Structures are given as structure tokens and as C-alpha cells.
Amino acid sequence: MKPFACKCLFLLPIILFVDYLVLVAFGTTSCIFGAADQFYCNAYCPISLAIIGASLVFFIWMVTRDNKKKNCEPKESH
């Protein structure tokens, strides 16, 4: 299996699952400490979008980093 396919099939779901666990922990903790309904509109949504966006940027960086290494290596001529 190609490395790109492995990353898409295994790395991306793991990253998104970790994001899910972080957001569940953040939401549960804020609920325990008595956050009002307005908290979820004003703080939770932007924070969750930032976390997911940063994770996707990290994933794209991981994929392009390996592709850049492979494309920049000199090819051997026989």
C-alpha cells in the first residue's frame, strides 16, 4: 500500500478521533464548571474550529513533507 493511502486511511481518522476526545473533554469540563448556554456559541465553537483546522493543517503538512522529500531526491540513472 502506498504511504499516502496509509496516511489517509490511518493517520487522518486517528487525528480526528483525538480531536473528538479533546472536544468532549473540553465540553464536559465546561459543563461541570457551570458554563452557560452562551458559552457554547461564543467560545466552544471557535475553539473547536481552531482545533480541527490546526489538525487538518498538520495532516496536510505531514503528507506534503514526505512527498516533497521523495520528489526532491535525485533519481539514479542506470
C-alpha positions in Angstrom: 0.0 0.0 0.0 1.3 3.4 -0.8 2.3 5.8 2.0 -0.2 8.4 1.0 -3.1 5.8 1.2 -1.8 4.6 4.6 -1.8 8.1 5.9 -5.3 8.8 4.6 -6.7 5.6 5.9 -5.0 5.5 9.3 -3.5 8.9 10.3 -6.4 11.1 9.5 -9.0 9.1 11.4 -6.7 8.9 14.4 -6.2 12.7 14.4 -9.9 13.4 14.1 -10.7 10.9 16.9 -8.2 12.6 19.2 -9.8 15.9 18.3 -13.2 14.5 19.2 -11.9 13.3 22.6 -10.3 16.7 23.3 -13.6 18.5 22.4 -15.7 16.1 24.5 -13.3 16.6 27.5 -13.5 20.4 27.0 -17.3 20.4 26.7 -17.7 18.1 29.7 -15.4 20.2 31.8 -17.1 23.4 30.9 -20.5 21.9 31.7 -19.2 20.7 35.1 -17.9 24.2 36.0 -21.3 25.7 35.1 -20.8 27.2 31.7 -24.0 28.9 30.4 -25.5 28.2 27.0 -24.0 31.3 25.6 -20.5 29.8 26.2 -21.0 27.3 23.5 -21.8 29.9 20.9 -19.1 32.4 22.0 -16.2 30.1 23.0 -16.7 26.5 22.2 -17.5 26.8 18.5 -14.5 29.0 17.6 -12.1 26.8 19.7 -13.4 23.6 18.2 -13.0 25.1 14.7 -9.4 26.2 15.5 -8.5 22.7 16.9 -9.9 20.9 13.8 -8.3 23.4 11.5 -4.9 23.0 13.1 -5.2 19.2 12.9 -6.1 19.3 9.2 -3.1 21.7 8.6 -0.9 19.3 10.5 -2.2 16.4 8.4 -1.6 18.3 5.1 1.9 19.2 6.3 2.6 15.5 7.1 1.5 14.4 3.7 3.3 17.1 1.7 6.5 16.8 3.8 7.0 13.2 2.7 6.0 13.9 -0.9 8.5 16.8 -1.0 11.3 14.6 0.2 10.6 12.0 -2.4 10.3 14.5 -5.3 13.4 16.4 -4.3 15.7 13.3 -4.1 17.9 12.9 -7.2 16.9 9.8 -9.2 19.5 7.3 -10.1 20.1 6.7 -13.7 21.2 3.2 -14.8 
